[in-house]
Amino acid sequence: EVKLVESGGGLVQAGGSLRLSCAASGFTFDGYAIGWYRQALGEEREGVAVIDNRDGSTYYADSVKGRFTISVDNANNVVYLQMNNLKPEDTAYYYCAAREGVTAQAMAHYTRYRYEYDYWGQGTQVTVSS
């Protein structure tokens, strides 16, 4: 079965850290862009961080630059999102998605329809208390 499974979400105080994981099964990340997206209650979906696994190029939303880092473990088919210095405004449902053959910049702006992705996960909740 082809799927992406996220884990690592939870409740953390402002200033704390979390590491989200996105594990792929049934396919490998070779040739894919993999992105982390988030959607807060009542808000639009936002591309947070994306990595183009073809060349390692990345995209970060301005709101997370310097605090979040996306990385890929190709040996284990896992993409991570290290989130440091978390803020209450980072509270959202986070999910990962993958699409073959696109740049990180382009992938970051695929935020409206699920069919924009080849694969997507079910997501994980991140809550940051003040």
C-alpha positions as CSV (number, residue, x, y, z in Angstrom):
1,E,0.0,0.0,0.0
2,V,1.3,3.4,-1.0
3,K,1.0,6.0,1.8
4,L,2.6,8.7,3.9
5,V,2.3,8.6,7.6
6,E,3.0,11.6,9.8
7,S,4.0,11.5,13.5
8,G,5.6,13.7,16.1
9,G,2.9,16.2,16.8
10,G,1.7,17.2,20.2
11,L,1.4,19.9,22.8
12,V,4.4,22.1,23.5
13,Q,5.0,25.4,25.3
14,A,6.1,28.4,23.4
15,G,9.8,28.4,22.8
16,G,9.9,24.6,22.7
17,S,10.7,22.2,19.9
18,L,9.1,19.3,18.1
19,R,10.3,17.1,15.2
20,L,7.7,15.8,12.8
21,S,8.3,12.7,10.7
22,C,6.7,11.8,7.4
23,A,7.3,8.1,6.5
24,A,6.7,6.8,3.1
25,S,5.7,3.2,2.3
26,G,5.1,1.7,-1.1
27,F,7.3,4.2,-2.9
28,T,10.6,6.0,-2.5
29,F,11.2,9.8,-2.4
30,D,13.6,9.6,-5.4
31,G,12.7,12.3,-7.8
32,Y,10.0,13.8,-5.6
33,A,9.4,17.1,-3.9
34,I,8.1,16.6,-0.4
35,G,6.4,19.3,1.5
36,W,5.0,20.1,4.9
37,Y,1.8,22.0,5.0
38,R,-0.3,23.3,7.8
39,Q,-3.8,24.5,8.3
40,A,-5.1,26.3,11.4
41,L,-8.7,26.4,12.3
42,G,-10.5,28.8,10.0
43,E,-7.3,29.5,8.0
44,E,-6.2,28.6,4.6
45,R,-3.6,25.8,4.0
46,E,0.0,27.1,4.0
47,G,3.1,25.6,2.5
48,V,5.6,25.6,5.4
49,A,8.7,23.8,4.1
50,V,9.4,21.9,1.0
51,I,12.5,20.0,-0.2
52,D,13.2,18.9,-3.8
53,N,14.9,15.6,-3.3
54,R,16.4,15.8,-6.8
55,D,18.9,18.5,-5.8
56,G,18.2,19.2,-2.1
57,S,16.9,22.7,-2.7
58,T,14.4,23.9,-0.2
59,Y,11.6,26.4,0.4
60,Y,10.5,27.9,3.7
61,A,7.6,30.2,4.4
62,D,8.8,33.5,5.8
63,S,7.0,32.8,9.0
64,V,9.2,29.8,9.8
65,K,12.6,30.8,8.3
66,G,15.4,30.3,10.8
67,R,13.2,28.2,13.1
68,F,12.1,25.2,11.0
69,T,14.4,22.8,9.1
70,I,13.3,20.2,6.6
71,S,15.4,17.2,5.8
72,V,15.3,13.8,4.1
73,D,16.6,10.4,5.2
74,N,16.6,8.6,1.9
75,A,17.8,5.3,3.4
76,N,14.7,5.1,5.5
77,N,12.3,7.0,3.3
78,V,11.5,9.6,6.0
79,V,11.2,13.4,5.8
80,Y,11.6,15.4,8.9
81,L,10.5,18.8,10.0
82,Q,12.5,20.1,12.9
83,M,10.6,22.9,14.5
84,N,12.4,25.1,17.1
85,N,11.4,28.2,19.0
86,L,7.7,27.3,18.4
87,K,5.2,30.1,18.8
88,P,1.4,29.9,19.5
89,E,0.8,30.9,15.9
90,D,2.4,27.7,14.7
91,T,-0.6,25.8,16.1
92,A,-2.1,24.0,13.3
93,Y,-2.7,20.6,11.7
94,Y,0.4,19.6,9.8
95,Y,0.6,17.1,7.0
96,C,3.1,16.1,4.4
97,A,2.6,15.6,0.7
98,A,4.8,14.4,-2.2
99,R,4.8,15.1,-5.9
100,E,7.2,13.9,-8.5
101,G,9.2,16.1,-10.7
102,V,8.4,19.6,-9.4
103,T,10.6,22.2,-7.7
104,A,10.3,23.1,-4.1
105,Q,9.2,26.6,-4.9
106,A,6.3,25.3,-7.0
107,M,5.3,22.6,-4.6
108,A,5.0,25.1,-1.8
109,H,2.2,26.8,-3.6
110,Y,0.1,23.7,-4.2
111,T,-2.2,24.4,-1.4
112,R,-5.7,24.3,-2.7
113,Y,-6.5,20.8,-4.0
114,R,-5.4,17.3,-2.9
115,Y,-5.1,16.3,-6.6
116,E,-2.1,18.7,-6.7
117,Y,-0.1,16.0,-4.8
118,D,0.7,12.5,-5.8
119,Y,0.6,11.3,-2.2
120,W,-0.5,12.9,1.1
121,G,-0.7,11.9,4.7
122,Q,-3.5,12.1,7.2
123,G,-1.6,14.7,9.3
124,T,-0.7,15.4,12.9
125,Q,-1.8,18.1,15.3
126,V,0.7,20.6,16.7
127,T,-0.4,22.8,19.5
128,V,1.8,25.5,21.0
129,S,0.7,27.0,24.3
130,S,1.7,30.5,25.4
